[in-house]
C-alpha cells in the first residue's frame, strides 16, 4: 500500500522553506507591477532628461546651485529651525567653528523621517495624508513654512483635531502661540537691533519645534489607524458576496 502522507503539523521545517522562499519572491515580483514600473520609469526619464538639459546649458553652476548648495549653505535668517543659533554663529565666525559641520548634517533627520520612515510606514494607508505628514516633517525639521497647507483638506475630515475639538483648539493655540513668541524675538532682533539669540530665539525656536513634532505625531497616528484602500475593497467585496 502507498505510504501515508505526513500530517502538516509533523512536517519538518525543510518542507516549509521552499514555500516561504517562493512566497517572498512572489511578493517582490508583485510589488513591481506594471503601474509602478511605468511611474518609476517615466519619472526617472523626465528627471534625468531635464537635469541633463540644464547641465548642458549652465554646466557646473547648475549642479552647485541646484544640489550641492544645499549641503554647504548657511542660511541664518528667517529661520524657524532649532539650528538657527548654530547657523548664525557659523556664519559670523566661520574660522572659529569646529571642523565638524553640524549644519551640513542637519538634513539627515529631516530626510530620514520625511523621505524614508513616513512613506514606508503610511503610504498604503492614505497617500494624501502621507504626503501631508512628509511635508510637515520636512518643514518642522528644517526651516520652511506652510508648504503642507495644500494637503490639509484631504486629512482634516478624519483627523483627531476635528473629531476632538478640544485637541484641535489646543493644537492651534500652541502652534500660533509658540510661533508668535518666536516672531516677537525675531522682531526685536531684526527691527530693534537687540541681541535675542540666547535665550530668546533659541528657546522659542525649541518650543515651536516641540509643538510641531507633537502635531506631527498626532497626524502620523491618525493615518496609521486608517485601513488601506486594498483592505477596504476586500471587505466590501466580501460583504457583497
C-alpha atoms as a printed R data frame, in Angstrom:
    type eleno elety resid chain resno       x      y       z
1   ATOM     1    CA   UNK     A     1   0.000  0.000   0.000
2   ATOM     2    CA   UNK     A     2   1.229  3.590  -0.648
3   ATOM     3    CA   UNK     A     3   2.844  5.312   2.324
4   ATOM     4    CA   UNK     A     4   0.580  7.637   4.244
5   ATOM     5    CA   UNK     A     5   1.292 11.330   3.804
6   ATOM     6    CA   UNK     A     6   2.901 13.139   6.701
7   ATOM     7    CA   UNK     A     7   0.426 15.350   8.618
8   ATOM     8    CA   UNK     A     8   1.025 19.088   8.179
9   ATOM     9    CA   UNK     A     9   1.843 19.623  11.855
10  ATOM    10    CA   UNK     A    10   4.508 16.854  11.769
11  ATOM    11    CA   UNK     A    11   6.363 18.066   8.694
12  ATOM    12    CA   UNK     A    12   9.918 19.243   9.196
13  ATOM    13    CA   UNK     A    13  10.891 22.907   8.598
14  ATOM    14    CA   UNK     A    14  12.610 21.762   5.393
15  ATOM    15    CA   UNK     A    15   9.198 21.265   3.828
16  ATOM    16    CA   UNK     A    16   8.243 24.868   4.616
17  ATOM    17    CA   UNK     A    17  11.387 26.658   3.434
18  ATOM    18    CA   UNK     A    18  10.791 26.354  -0.363
19  ATOM    19    CA   UNK     A    19   7.203 27.531   0.065
20  ATOM    20    CA   UNK     A    20   8.326 30.501   2.196
21  ATOM    21    CA   UNK     A    21  11.033 31.439  -0.312
22  ATOM    22    CA   UNK     A    22   8.561 31.178  -3.170
23  ATOM    23    CA   UNK     A    23   6.120 33.373  -1.269
24  ATOM    24    CA   UNK     A    24   8.820 36.030  -0.699
25  ATOM    25    CA   UNK     A    25   9.823 36.026  -4.358
26  ATOM    26    CA   UNK     A    26   6.181 36.301  -5.419
27  ATOM    27    CA   UNK     A    27   5.660 39.237  -3.073
28  ATOM    28    CA   UNK     A    28   8.683 41.059  -4.504
29  ATOM    29    CA   UNK     A    29   7.579 40.405  -8.091
30  ATOM    30    CA   UNK     A    30   4.064 41.623  -7.342
31  ATOM    31    CA   UNK     A    31   5.493 44.848  -5.951
32  ATOM    32    CA   UNK     A    32   6.997 45.684  -9.343
33  ATOM    33    CA   UNK     A    33   3.681 45.695 -11.163
34  ATOM    34    CA   UNK     A    34   3.008 47.432 -14.468
35  ATOM    35    CA   UNK     A    35   1.683 50.697 -12.987
36  ATOM    36    CA   UNK     A    36   4.622 51.140 -10.625
37  ATOM    37    CA   UNK     A    37   7.137 50.279 -13.310
38  ATOM    38    CA   UNK     A    38   5.636 52.859 -15.686
39  ATOM    39    CA   UNK     A    39   5.574 55.522 -12.953
40  ATOM    40    CA   UNK     A    40   9.196 54.961 -11.880
41  ATOM    41    CA   UNK     A    41  10.495 54.703 -15.437
42  ATOM    42    CA   UNK     A    42   8.694 57.806 -16.710
43  ATOM    43    CA   UNK     A    43   9.743 59.793 -13.629
44  ATOM    44    CA   UNK     A    44  13.406 58.798 -13.973
45  ATOM    45    CA   UNK     A    45  13.439 59.602 -17.687
46  ATOM    46    CA   UNK     A    46  11.829 63.007 -17.056
47  ATOM    47    CA   UNK     A    47  14.147 63.958 -14.179
48  ATOM    48    CA   UNK     A    48  17.309 62.754 -15.909
49  ATOM    49    CA   UNK     A    49  16.405 64.442 -19.206
50  ATOM    50    CA   UNK     A    50  15.615 67.801 -17.608
51  ATOM    51    CA   UNK     A    51  18.714 67.736 -15.414
52  ATOM    52    CA   UNK     A    52  20.969 66.819 -18.331
53  ATOM    53    CA   UNK     A    53  19.408 69.614 -20.375
54  ATOM    54    CA   UNK     A    54  20.021 72.175 -17.616
55  ATOM    55    CA   UNK     A    55  23.574 70.907 -17.100
56  ATOM    56    CA   UNK     A    56  24.224 71.225 -20.840
57  ATOM    57    CA   UNK     A    57  23.043 74.841 -20.741
58  ATOM    58    CA   UNK     A    58  24.548 76.015 -17.417
59  ATOM    59    CA   UNK     A    59  27.305 73.469 -16.693
60  ATOM    60    CA   UNK     A    60  28.795 73.351 -13.157
61  ATOM    61    CA   UNK     A    61  26.825 76.332 -11.726
62  ATOM    62    CA   UNK     A    62  23.638 74.310 -12.269
63  ATOM    63    CA   UNK     A    63  24.951 71.464 -10.085
64  ATOM    64    CA   UNK     A    64  26.194 73.907  -7.458
65  ATOM    65    CA   UNK     A    65  23.006 75.956  -7.090
66  ATOM    66    CA   UNK     A    66  20.568 73.075  -7.560
67  ATOM    67    CA   UNK     A    67  22.110 70.283  -5.496
68  ATOM    68    CA   UNK     A    68  25.491 70.949  -3.871
69  ATOM    69    CA   UNK     A    69  24.456 74.296  -2.380
70  ATOM    70    CA   UNK     A    70  22.015 72.595  -0.018
71  ATOM    71    CA   UNK     A    71  24.853 70.631   1.580
72  ATOM    72    CA   UNK     A    72  27.060 73.635   2.298
73  ATOM    73    CA   UNK     A    73  24.806 76.680   2.662
74  ATOM    74    CA   UNK     A    74  24.438 78.573   5.938
75  ATOM    75    CA   UNK     A    75  21.009 80.219   5.965
76  ATOM    76    CA   UNK     A    76  20.874 82.132   9.240
77  ATOM    77    CA   UNK     A    77  17.900 84.426   8.533
78  ATOM    78    CA   UNK     A    78  14.113 83.889   8.556
79  ATOM    79    CA   UNK     A    79  14.867 80.554  10.137
80  ATOM    80    CA   UNK     A    80  12.436 78.571  12.343
81  ATOM    81    CA   UNK     A    81  14.944 75.740  12.585
82  ATOM    82    CA   UNK     A    82  16.277 74.641  16.012
83  ATOM    83    CA   UNK     A    83  19.710 75.002  14.372
84  ATOM    84    CA   UNK     A    84  19.173 78.757  13.942
85  ATOM    85    CA   UNK     A    85  21.633 79.894  16.624
86  ATOM    86    CA   UNK     A    86  24.279 77.429  15.447
87  ATOM    87    CA   UNK     A    87  23.887 78.619  11.847
88  ATOM    88    CA   UNK     A    88  24.225 82.265  12.895
89  ATOM    89    CA   UNK     A    89  27.400 81.607  14.891
90  ATOM    90    CA   UNK     A    90  28.839 79.615  11.989
91  ATOM    91    CA   UNK     A    91  28.187 82.462   9.564
92  ATOM    92    CA   UNK     A    92  29.538 85.120  11.936
93  ATOM    93    CA   UNK     A    93  32.851 83.388  12.698
94  ATOM    94    CA   UNK     A    94  33.437 80.529  10.247
95  ATOM    95    CA   UNK     A    95  37.136 80.252  11.183
96  ATOM    96    CA   UNK     A    96  36.334 79.568  14.846
97  ATOM    97    CA   UNK     A    97  33.768 76.857  14.231
98  ATOM    98    CA   UNK     A    98  34.590 73.191  14.802
99  ATOM    99    CA   UNK     A    99  35.685 71.165  11.803
100 ATOM   100    CA   UNK     A   100  32.540 69.054  12.300
101 ATOM   101    CA   UNK     A   101  29.975 70.965  10.222
102 ATOM   102    CA   UNK     A   102  26.775 70.194  12.099
103 ATOM   103    CA   UNK     A   103  24.784 72.498   9.840
104 ATOM   104    CA   UNK     A   104  25.710 70.276   6.912
105 ATOM   105    CA   UNK     A   105  24.349 67.237   8.749
106 ATOM   106    CA   UNK     A   106  21.079 68.865   9.774
107 ATOM   107    CA   UNK     A   107  19.282 67.439   6.753
108 ATOM   108    CA   UNK     A   108  19.865 63.811   7.847
109 ATOM   109    CA   UNK     A   109  16.978 63.535  10.378
110 ATOM   110    CA   UNK     A   110  14.782 65.567   8.037
111 ATOM   111    CA   UNK     A   111  15.383 63.274   5.048
112 ATOM   112    CA   UNK     A   112  15.261 60.088   7.136
113 ATOM   113    CA   UNK     A   113  11.846 60.895   8.588
114 ATOM   114    CA   UNK     A   114  10.167 62.573   5.619
115 ATOM   115    CA   UNK     A   115  11.600 60.520   2.748
116 ATOM   116    CA   UNK     A   116  12.062 57.074   4.321
117 ATOM   117    CA   UNK     A   117  10.233 56.318   7.572
118 ATOM   118    CA   UNK     A   118   6.908 58.064   6.936
119 ATOM   119    CA   UNK     A   119   6.286 56.820   3.368
120 ATOM   120    CA   UNK     A   120   7.323 53.253   4.219
121 ATOM   121    CA   UNK     A   121   5.000 53.187   7.223
122 ATOM   122    CA   UNK     A   122   1.961 55.116   5.973
123 ATOM   123    CA   UNK     A   123   1.842 55.281   2.172
124 ATOM   124    CA   UNK     A   124  -0.530 52.304   1.820
125 ATOM   125    CA   UNK     A   125  -2.905 53.762   4.398
126 ATOM   126    CA   UNK     A   126  -3.614 57.136   2.811
127 ATOM   127    CA   UNK     A   127  -1.454 58.659   0.088
128 ATOM   128    CA   UNK     A   128  -2.586 62.282   0.514
129 ATOM   129    CA   UNK     A   129  -2.290 62.055   4.299
130 ATOM   130    CA   UNK     A   130   1.179 60.565   3.948
131 ATOM   131    CA   UNK     A   131   2.228 63.447   1.720
132 ATOM   132    CA   UNK     A   132   0.935 65.851   4.385
133 ATOM   133    CA   UNK     A   133   2.972 64.068   7.077
134 ATOM   134    CA   UNK     A   134   6.062 64.075   4.846
135 ATOM   135    CA   UNK     A   135   5.781 67.781   4.094
136 ATOM   136    CA   UNK     A   136   5.004 68.664   7.707
137 ATOM   137    CA   UNK     A   137   8.061 66.715   8.883
138 ATOM   138    CA   UNK     A   138  10.205 68.354   6.197
139 ATOM   139    CA   UNK     A   139   9.082 71.788   7.400
140 ATOM   140    CA   UNK     A   140   9.309 71.085  11.131
141 ATOM   141    CA   UNK     A   141  12.827 69.624  10.957
142 ATOM   142    CA   UNK     A   142  14.168 72.310   8.659
143 ATOM   143    CA   UNK     A   143  13.090 75.939   8.468
144 ATOM   144    CA   UNK     A   144  10.448 76.469   5.832
145 ATOM   145    CA   UNK     A   145   6.818 77.364   6.325
146 ATOM   146    CA   UNK     A   146   3.272 76.309   5.396
147 ATOM   147    CA   UNK     A   147   4.096 74.096   2.415
148 ATOM   148    CA   UNK     A   148   1.736 71.462   3.787
149 ATOM   149    CA   UNK     A   149  -1.489 73.531   3.668
150 ATOM   150    CA   UNK     A   150  -2.486 72.115   0.278
151 ATOM   151    CA   UNK     A   151  -2.841 68.628   1.814
152 ATOM   152    CA   UNK     A   152  -4.938 69.630   4.844
153 ATOM   153    CA   UNK     A   153  -8.358 69.239   3.105
154 ATOM   154    CA   UNK     A   154  -7.551 65.565   2.469
155 ATOM   155    CA   UNK     A   155  -6.582 64.895   6.083
156 ATOM   156    CA   UNK     A   156  -8.807 67.064   8.274
157 ATOM   157    CA   UNK     A   157 -12.130 65.221   7.695
158 ATOM   158    CA   UNK     A   158 -10.867 62.156   9.588
159 ATOM   159    CA   UNK     A   159  -8.355 63.921  11.850
160 ATOM   160    CA   UNK     A   160  -8.358 63.932  15.641
161 ATOM   161    CA   UNK     A   161  -8.254 67.714  15.517
162 ATOM   162    CA   UNK     A   162 -11.839 67.845  14.205
163 ATOM   163    CA   UNK     A   163 -13.207 64.770  15.952
164 ATOM   164    CA   UNK     A   164 -11.921 66.179  19.251
165 ATOM   165    CA   UNK     A   165 -12.458 69.981  19.181
166 ATOM   166    CA   UNK     A   166 -10.564 70.469  22.457
167 ATOM   167    CA   UNK     A   167  -7.479 68.845  20.964
168 ATOM   168    CA   UNK     A   168  -7.829 70.901  17.780
169 ATOM   169    CA   UNK     A   169  -8.169 74.184  19.685
170 ATOM   170    CA   UNK     A   170  -5.230 73.280  21.947
171 ATOM   171    CA   UNK     A   171  -3.011 72.393  18.975
172 ATOM   172    CA   UNK     A   172  -3.929 75.576  17.090
173 ATOM   173    CA   UNK     A   173  -3.383 77.727  20.195
174 ATOM   174    CA   UNK     A   174   0.029 76.228  20.924
175 ATOM   175    CA   UNK     A   175   1.075 76.406  17.283
176 ATOM   176    CA   UNK     A   176   0.130 80.092  16.969
177 ATOM   177    CA   UNK     A   177   1.413 80.978  20.436
178 ATOM   178    CA   UNK     A   178   4.898 79.483  20.082
179 ATOM   179    CA   UNK     A   179   5.204 80.910  16.585
180 ATOM   180    CA   UNK     A   180   4.191 84.380  17.839
181 ATOM   181    CA   UNK     A   181   6.775 84.053  20.612
182 ATOM   182    CA   UNK     A   182   9.481 83.294  18.037
183 ATOM   183    CA   UNK     A   183   8.361 86.140  15.766
184 ATOM   184    CA   UNK     A   184   8.445 88.566  18.699
185 ATOM   185    CA   UNK     A   185  12.055 87.657  19.399
186 ATOM   186    CA   UNK     A   186  12.867 87.919  15.687
187 ATOM   187    CA   UNK     A   187  11.241 91.362  15.534
188 ATOM   188    CA   UNK     A   188  13.342 92.574  18.469
189 ATOM   189    CA   UNK     A   189  16.464 91.258  16.731
190 ATOM   190    CA   UNK     A   190  15.815 92.446  13.177
191 ATOM   191    CA   UNK     A   191  13.974 95.732  13.750
192 ATOM   192    CA   UNK     A   192  15.125 96.913  17.180
193 ATOM   193    CA   UNK     A   193  18.705 95.683  16.892
194 ATOM   194    CA   UNK     A   194  18.621 93.800  20.188
195 ATOM   195    CA   UNK     A   195  20.570 90.574  20.645
196 ATOM   196    CA   UNK     A   196  17.875 87.995  21.351
197 ATOM   197    CA   UNK     A   197  19.658 84.865  20.163
198 ATOM   198    CA   UNK     A   198  20.006 83.345  23.633
199 ATOM   199    CA   UNK     A   199  17.768 82.602  25.355
200 ATOM   200    CA   UNK     A   200  15.020 84.338  23.317
201 ATOM   201    CA   UNK     A   201  15.238 82.940  19.795
202 ATOM   202    CA   UNK     A   202  16.808 79.673  20.885
203 ATOM   203    CA   UNK     A   203  14.183 78.768  23.497
204 ATOM   204    CA   UNK     A   204  11.218 79.971  21.436
205 ATOM   205    CA   UNK     A   205  12.550 78.029  18.447
206 ATOM   206    CA   UNK     A   206  12.757 74.848  20.518
207 ATOM   207    CA   UNK     A   207   9.214 75.391  21.814
208 ATOM   208    CA   UNK     A   208   7.859 75.892  18.301
209 ATOM   209    CA   UNK     A   209   9.753 72.823  17.121
210 ATOM   210    CA   UNK     A   210   8.374 70.756  20.015
211 ATOM   211    CA   UNK     A   211   4.793 71.738  19.202
212 ATOM   212    CA   UNK     A   212   5.307 70.854  15.538
213 ATOM   213    CA   UNK     A   213   6.709 67.428  16.453
214 ATOM   214    CA   UNK     A   214   3.726 66.810  18.756
215 ATOM   215    CA   UNK     A   215   1.280 67.735  15.981
216 ATOM   216    CA   UNK     A   216   3.215 65.538  13.541
217 ATOM   217    CA   UNK     A   217   2.853 62.630  15.967
218 ATOM   218    CA   UNK     A   218  -0.932 63.073  16.010
219 ATOM   219    CA   UNK     A   219  -1.051 63.223  12.196
220 ATOM   220    CA   UNK     A   220   1.020 60.042  11.870
221 ATOM   221    CA   UNK     A   221  -1.136 58.269  14.470
222 ATOM   222    CA   UNK     A   222  -4.353 59.283  12.672
223 ATOM   223    CA   UNK     A   223  -3.088 58.000   9.324
224 ATOM   224    CA   UNK     A   224  -1.768 54.807  10.903
225 ATOM   225    CA   UNK     A   225  -5.244 53.976  12.233
226 ATOM   226    CA   UNK     A   226  -6.774 54.031   8.765
227 ATOM   227    CA   UNK     A   227  -7.424 50.872   6.773
228 ATOM   228    CA   UNK     A   228  -5.573 50.673   3.475
229 ATOM   229    CA   UNK     A   229  -7.675 51.026   0.292
230 ATOM   230    CA   UNK     A   230  -6.957 47.373  -0.540
231 ATOM   231    CA   UNK     A   231  -8.415 46.231   2.751
232 ATOM   232    CA   UNK     A   232 -11.470 48.419   2.278
233 ATOM   233    CA   UNK     A   233 -12.128 46.986  -1.186
234 ATOM   234    CA   UNK     A   234 -11.615 43.432   0.097
235 ATOM   235    CA   UNK     A   235 -14.088 43.997   2.911
236 ATOM   236    CA   UNK     A   236 -16.622 45.481   0.524
237 ATOM   237    CA   UNK     A   237 -16.261 42.526  -1.857
238 ATOM   238    CA   UNK     A   238 -16.799 40.076   0.972
239 ATOM   239    CA   UNK     A   239 -19.897 41.942   2.132
240 ATOM   240    CA   UNK     A   240 -21.339 41.905  -1.393
241 ATOM   241    CA   UNK     A   241 -20.526 38.218  -1.773
